[in-house]
Amino acid sequence: MLRRGRDEVRGGAAPCFEGPLAAAEGDLWLREAVHGDDVEPRYATQKRWTARAGRLLGLVGDEASAAGVREALNLAGLDHEEARRGFAVATSLAERGTVIVSMLDRLVVNEALWGRLLLAGLLSGAWAQPFLWDATISRRVFPGRGTAHALPARTLL
């Protein structure tokens, strides 16, 4: 069975995509607390997660970082540019979530997906320098040898 990127990141495996996935399905989180309930996720949080997911997928930001993300995630250039335009003109959280889901559906799902997402997050500025440790070989596997030299200096700060 063909797995999609959206299916791979569902179920809490990638919390940064939970907000946009819910928004794309029309499930907008609560705007205010109901009777003092502090547990329910909030709309502002969903909005922040959607913005971060857009940055992670290279849908916002400058063209140079978007090109790096596109390459890291093995996304087709025209599809990615169309998604960038769609994300920029989206007027609602649901529309932005739909654009993010369309990009998740285009991700190649294999054992390297999480490493590619780490690199994309670094290149896009979604987060700082990540490290991925493989306990089976007791060694850091990301960034690998030469990775830091290939990255622009501004991303290493």
C-alpha positions as CSV (number, residue, x, y, z in Angstrom):
1,M,0.0,0.0,0.0
2,L,1.3,3.5,-0.9
3,R,1.7,5.6,2.2
4,R,1.5,9.3,1.9
5,G,3.5,11.9,3.8
6,R,0.3,13.0,5.5
7,D,-0.3,9.5,6.8
8,E,3.3,9.3,8.0
9,V,3.1,12.4,10.1
10,R,-0.4,11.7,11.6
11,G,-1.1,10.3,15.1
12,G,1.3,12.5,17.1
13,A,4.4,11.4,15.3
14,A,5.0,14.9,14.1
15,P,3.0,17.4,16.3
16,C,4.1,20.3,14.2
17,F,1.7,19.1,11.5
18,E,-1.3,18.3,13.7
19,G,-2.7,21.9,13.6
20,P,-2.6,22.3,9.8
21,L,-4.0,18.8,9.2
22,A,-6.9,19.6,11.5
23,A,-7.4,22.9,9.8
24,A,-7.5,21.3,6.4
25,E,-10.2,19.0,7.6
26,G,-12.2,22.0,8.9
27,D,-11.5,21.3,12.5
28,L,-10.5,24.7,14.0
29,W,-9.4,24.7,17.6
30,L,-11.2,26.7,20.3
31,R,-10.6,30.4,20.4
32,E,-11.2,30.8,24.1
33,A,-11.3,28.5,27.2
34,V,-14.7,26.9,27.9
35,H,-15.6,26.9,31.6
36,G,-12.0,27.1,32.6
37,D,-10.9,24.0,30.6
38,D,-7.1,24.4,30.2
39,V,-6.6,21.2,28.2
40,E,-8.2,21.9,24.8
41,P,-5.8,23.1,22.1
42,R,-6.3,26.8,21.1
43,Y,-6.8,28.5,17.8
44,A,-3.7,30.7,18.4
45,T,-1.6,27.6,18.9
46,Q,-3.0,26.0,15.7
47,K,-2.2,29.2,13.8
48,R,1.4,29.1,15.1
49,W,1.8,25.4,14.2
50,T,0.4,26.1,10.7
51,A,2.9,29.0,10.2
52,R,5.8,26.8,11.4
53,A,4.7,23.9,9.1
54,G,4.6,26.3,6.2
55,R,8.1,27.5,7.0
56,L,9.3,23.9,7.4
57,L,8.0,23.0,4.0
58,G,9.5,26.1,2.4
59,L,6.2,27.7,1.7
60,V,7.3,31.0,3.3
61,G,10.7,32.7,3.4
62,D,13.1,33.8,0.8
63,E,13.6,31.9,-2.5
64,A,17.1,30.6,-1.5
65,S,15.8,28.8,1.6
66,A,12.8,27.6,-0.3
67,A,15.0,26.1,-3.0
68,G,17.1,24.3,-0.3
69,V,14.0,22.9,1.3
70,R,12.6,21.8,-2.1
71,E,15.8,19.9,-2.8
72,A,16.0,18.4,0.7
73,L,12.5,17.1,0.5
74,N,12.8,16.0,-3.1
75,L,9.8,18.1,-4.2
76,A,9.0,19.0,-7.8
77,G,9.8,22.7,-8.5
78,L,6.6,23.7,-10.2
79,D,4.4,22.0,-7.6
80,H,6.4,23.7,-4.8
81,E,6.2,27.1,-6.4
82,E,2.4,26.7,-6.9
83,A,2.1,25.8,-3.3
84,R,4.2,28.8,-2.2
85,R,1.8,31.1,-4.2
86,G,-1.2,29.3,-2.7
87,F,0.1,29.6,0.8
88,A,0.8,33.3,0.3
89,V,-2.7,34.2,-0.9
90,A,-4.6,31.9,1.5
91,T,-6.9,34.0,3.6
92,S,-7.9,31.3,6.1
93,L,-6.3,28.7,8.3
94,A,-8.2,26.0,6.5
95,E,-6.8,27.1,3.1
96,R,-3.3,27.2,4.5
97,G,-3.8,23.7,6.0
98,T,-5.0,22.4,2.6
99,V,-1.8,23.7,1.0
100,I,0.3,22.1,3.6
101,V,-1.5,18.8,3.2
102,S,-1.0,18.9,-0.6
103,M,2.8,19.2,0.1
104,L,2.8,16.4,2.7
105,D,1.0,14.2,0.1
106,R,4.0,14.8,-2.3
107,L,6.7,13.7,0.2
108,V,8.5,10.5,-0.6
109,V,7.9,8.3,2.4
110,N,11.0,6.1,3.2
111,E,13.4,5.6,6.0
112,A,15.1,9.0,5.2
113,L,12.0,11.1,5.6
114,W,12.7,12.3,9.2
115,G,16.3,13.2,8.3
116,R,15.1,15.1,5.3
117,L,12.5,17.0,7.5
118,L,15.3,17.8,10.0
119,L,17.4,19.3,7.2
120,A,14.4,21.2,5.7
121,G,13.7,22.7,9.1
122,L,17.3,23.8,9.5
123,L,17.5,25.3,6.0
124,S,14.1,27.1,6.4
125,G,14.9,28.5,9.8
126,A,12.0,26.6,11.4
127,W,14.4,25.4,14.1
128,A,18.0,25.5,15.1
129,Q,20.7,22.9,14.4
130,P,19.2,19.5,15.0
131,F,21.0,16.3,15.9
132,L,19.8,12.8,15.2
133,W,21.4,10.0,17.2
134,D,21.2,6.3,16.1
135,A,21.4,4.2,19.3
136,T,22.1,1.0,17.4
137,I,25.4,2.3,16.2
138,S,26.0,4.8,19.1
139,R,26.7,7.6,16.6
140,R,25.3,10.8,15.5
141,V,23.8,10.3,12.0
142,F,22.6,13.9,11.3
143,P,24.2,16.1,10.5
144,G,26.6,13.8,8.8
145,R,30.1,14.5,7.8
146,G,30.3,17.5,5.5
147,T,26.8,18.6,6.1
148,A,27.8,21.7,8.1
149,H,30.2,22.8,5.4
150,A,27.5,22.6,2.7
151,L,25.0,24.8,4.7
152,P,25.0,28.6,4.5
153,A,26.7,30.2,7.5
154,R,23.5,32.0,8.6
155,T,21.8,28.6,9.3
156,L,24.6,27.4,11.6
157,L,24.0,30.2,14.2
